[in-house]
């Protein structure tokens, strides 16, 4: 199969996989509605946790405008929701890869001279695109929430947030692709989806700030790429809030204390991690996982030829 035919086949697979995602109304609406439900739940239950965390980081007797508090809480909710959705939605969108194994569709595709590597790339790209679409809808909903709570985002903040969403979606898709490669049944899909949905928000610092974890757990989650994705979203969602704090005369120590308490500042065994390093960790993690995914499919293709 020459390169032009492979590209055409890849395009057809991406189109087919994307159509299958939108055609399955159960998966599509679950993926689309879940972030909106989470936004309501976060605003209802996590908002008070974030307010208490904010208040505990302020010097005693220091008065903070209510609008600034709401803006800070809104930015935390915004970043928490998107940090979780970019990964959990990708697992939901990537279910087709396992469903094709269960129904035998994957075997039919490979028998028709489609390479495993082309098939795998088709799953990856289509999952990334569908995940981005759902997450962008969630982002619009979050922007509306931020506008109500207290808008403080600049144009550059918005572009950086979109970059964060892209990287986290690529990371979530790569992670789900590697894990789903080994799954072969609907029961396994449900089990993995439940575990990821329930646990990922905790280990990435979305449900509870990592600063509130014990020292051992803080050091452990510092090895996880999702931690840095959450922190990047935190920083960019709250840049305007921190600038307003400075203009109101907040001491630099107080601002640093707030950043520490809500995971804008991440420490790796006591050493601060700059944002450039966070981007590098996230991008390298995506590249590593995609590399593993490619190697797994190459290995499977060689095994099938024997």
C-alpha positions in Angstrom: 0.0 0.0 0.0 1.6 3.3 -1.1 1.7 6.5 1.0 -1.2 8.2 -0.9 -3.5 5.2 -0.4 -2.5 5.0 3.3 -3.3 8.7 3.8 -6.6 8.2 2.1 -7.3 5.1 4.2 -6.3 7.0 7.4 -8.7 9.9 6.4 -11.5 7.4 5.9 -10.9 5.7 9.3 -10.8 9.1 11.1 -14.1 10.0 9.4 -15.6 6.6 10.2 -14.5 6.6 13.9 -15.8 10.2 14.4 -19.2 9.3 12.9 -19.4 6.3 15.0 -18.8 8.4 18.1 -21.6 10.9 17.2 -23.9 8.1 16.0 -23.8 6.4 19.4 -26.1 8.8 21.2 -25.5 7.2 24.6 -21.7 7.8 24.5 -22.0 11.2 22.8 -24.5 12.7 25.2 -22.8 11.1 28.2 -19.5 12.7 27.1 -21.2 16.1 26.4 -23.5 16.3 29.5 -21.0 14.9 32.0 -18.8 18.1 32.1 -21.9 20.3 32.5 -23.2 18.1 35.4 -19.7 18.2 36.9 -19.7 22.0 36.7 -22.9 22.2 38.7 -21.6 19.7 41.2 -18.3 21.4 41.6 -19.9 24.8 42.0 -22.3 23.3 44.6 -19.9 21.2 46.7 -16.3 22.1 45.9 -16.8 25.9 46.0 -16.8 26.0 49.8 -13.7 23.8 50.0 -11.9 26.3 47.7 -13.2 29.3 49.7 -11.9 27.7 53.0 -8.5 27.0 51.4 -8.3 30.6 50.2 -9.2 32.0 53.5 -6.7 29.8 55.4 -3.9 31.1 53.2 -4.6 34.8 54.0 -2.9 36.6 56.9 -5.2 37.1 59.9 -7.2 40.3 59.8 -6.5 40.8 56.0 -9.8 41.8 54.3 -10.4 40.5 50.8 -13.1 41.8 48.4 -15.9 39.3 47.9 -15.6 39.7 44.1 -12.0 38.7 44.3 -12.8 35.6 46.4 -15.4 34.5 43.9 -13.1 35.1 41.0 -10.5 32.9 42.7 -13.0 30.1 43.4 -14.3 30.4 39.9 -10.9 30.0 38.4 -10.2 26.9 40.6 -13.5 25.3 39.6 -12.9 26.1 35.9 -9.4 24.6 35.9 -10.5 21.5 38.0 -13.3 20.7 35.7 -11.3 21.0 32.5 -8.3 19.1 33.9 -10.6 16.1 34.7 -12.7 16.2 31.5 -9.8 16.3 29.1 -8.8 12.9 30.4 -12.1 11.2 31.4 -13.8 12.2 28.1 -10.9 10.8 26.1 -11.5 7.4 27.8 -15.1 7.6 26.9 -14.4 8.7 23.3 -11.8 5.9 22.9 -14.3 3.1 23.7 -14.8 2.5 20.0 -11.3 1.0 19.8 -12.4 -1.8 22.3 -15.9 -2.1 20.9 -14.4 -2.9 17.5 -12.5 -5.8 19.1 -15.6 -7.1 20.8 -17.7 -6.9 17.6 -15.0 -8.3 15.4 -14.9 -5.1 13.3 -11.2 -4.6 13.8 -10.5 -8.1 12.3 -12.6 -7.2 9.3 -10.7 -4.0 8.8 -7.3 -5.7 9.1 -8.3 -8.5 6.7 -9.1 -5.8 4.1 -5.4 -4.9 4.0 -5.6 -2.0 6.5 -2.4 -1.9 8.5 -2.6 -2.1 12.3 -0.5 1.1 12.5 -2.9 3.0 10.2 -5.8 1.7 12.2 -4.3 2.7 15.5 -3.4 6.2 14.2 -7.0 6.5 13.0 -8.3 5.7 16.5 -5.9 8.2 18.1 -6.6 11.2 15.9 -10.4 10.7 15.9 -10.4 10.3 19.7 -8.3 13.5 20.1 -10.7 15.4 17.8 -13.9 14.3 19.5 -12.4 14.9 23.0 -11.3 18.4 22.0 -14.8 19.1 20.7 -16.5 18.0 23.9 -13.9 19.9 26.0 -14.4 23.1 24.0 -18.1 22.9 24.7 -17.3 22.5 28.4 -14.9 25.4 28.1 -17.6 27.7 26.8 -19.8 26.7 29.7 -17.0 27.5 32.1 -16.4 30.9 30.5 -20.0 31.7 31.1 -19.6 30.6 34.7 -16.5 32.8 35.1 -18.2 35.7 33.5 -20.9 35.4 36.2 -18.5 34.9 39.1 -16.1 37.6 38.0 -14.3 37.8 34.6 -10.5 38.4 34.9 -9.1 36.6 31.8 -7.0 38.3 29.2 -6.8 37.2 25.5 -3.4 35.6 26.2 -4.9 33.7 29.1 -7.6 32.3 26.9 -5.1 31.2 24.2 -2.9 29.5 26.9 -6.0 27.8 28.4 -6.8 26.4 24.9 -3.2 25.2 24.5 -3.5 23.5 27.9 -6.7 21.8 26.8 -5.1 20.6 23.6 -2.1 19.1 25.5 -4.3 17.5 28.2 -6.6 16.0 25.5 -3.6 14.6 23.7 -2.3 13.2 26.9 -5.7 11.7 27.9 -6.0 10.1 24.4 -2.5 8.7 24.5 -3.1 7.3 28.0 -6.4 5.8 27.1 -5.0 4.3 23.9 -2.2 2.5 25.7 -4.6 1.1 28.4 -7.4 0.3 26.0 -5.0 -1.7 23.8 -5.1 -4.5 26.4 -8.9 -4.4 26.9 -11.1 -7.0 25.1 -14.6 -6.8 26.6 -17.4 -4.4 27.5 -17.0 -5.3 31.2 -13.3 -4.2 31.1 -14.3 -0.9 29.4 -16.8 -0.2 32.2 -14.4 -1.1 35.0 -11.6 1.1 33.6 -14.0 4.0 32.9 -15.3 3.9 36.5 -11.8 3.7 38.0 -10.6 6.7 35.9 -13.7 8.8 36.5 -13.5 8.2 40.3 -9.8 8.4 40.8 -8.2 10.7 38.3 -9.6 13.9 39.8 -8.0 13.1 43.2 -4.5 12.2 41.9 -4.3 15.2 39.6 -5.3 17.7 42.3 -8.6 18.7 40.8 -10.9 17.6 43.7 -8.5 18.6 46.5 -5.4 20.8 46.3 -2.2 18.7 46.4 -0.9 21.2 49.0 -3.3 19.6 51.5 -1.9 16.1 50.9 0.7 14.5 53.2 4.3 15.0 52.2 4.6 11.4 50.9 1.6 11.6 48.7 2.6 15.1 47.4 6.0 13.7 46.3 4.2 10.7 44.6 1.8 12.7 42.6 4.7 15.0 41.5 5.7 12.1 39.2 2.3 12.2 37.4 2.0 14.4 34.2 -1.7 15.2 35.0 -0.6 17.1 38.1 1.2 19.6 35.9 -1.7 19.9 33.4 -3.9 20.9 36.3 -1.4 23.4 37.6 -1.0 25.0 34.1 -4.8 25.4 33.9 -4.8 26.9 37.4 -2.2 29.4 36.6 -3.8 30.6 33.3 -7.3 30.7 34.8 -6.1 32.8 37.7 -3.5 35.1 36.1 -5.9 38.0 36.0 -6.9 37.4 39.6 -3.3 37.4 40.8 -2.7 40.6 38.8 -5.7 42.2 40.5 -4.4 41.1 43.9 -1.1 42.9 43.2 -2.8 46.0 42.1 -4.8 46.0 45.4 -1.6 45.9 47.4 -1.5 42.2 48.4 2.0 41.4 49.8 4.0 39.1 47.5 4.3 36.6 50.4 0.5 36.5 50.6 0.1 35.9 46.8 2.8 33.2 47.0 0.9 31.6 49.9 -2.3 31.6 47.8 -0.5 30.1 44.8 1.0 27.4 47.0 -2.3 26.6 48.6 -4.2 26.1 45.3 -1.4 24.3 43.4 -0.4 27.1 41.0 3.0 26.4 42.5 4.0 22.8 42.2 7.0 21.4 44.1 9.1 18.4 43.2 10.6 17.2 46.5 10.7 20.8 47.7 11.9 22.3 44.4 9.6 24.6 42.6 8.7 23.5 39.0 8.5 26.4 36.5 5.7 26.5 33.9 8.1 25.9 31.1 9.1 22.6 32.8 5.4 21.7 33.3 4.8 22.1 29.5 7.9 20.0 28.8 6.8 17.2 31.1 3.3 17.1 29.6 4.5 17.2 26.0 7.2 14.5 26.7 4.6 12.4 28.4 2.3 12.6 25.4 5.3 11.7 23.1 6.3 8.8 25.3 2.8 7.3 25.5 2.2 7.7 21.8 5.5 6.0 21.2 4.5 3.1 23.4 1.1 2.9 21.7 2.9 2.8 18.3 5.3 0.1 19.4 2.5 -2.0 20.8 0.6 -1.9 17.5 3.8 -2.6 15.5 4.5 -5.6 17.7 0.9 -6.8 17.2 1.2 -6.4 13.5 4.4 -8.5 13.4 2.8 -11.2 15.6 -0.2 -11.4 13.3 2.1 -12.0 10.3 3.7 -15.0 11.8 
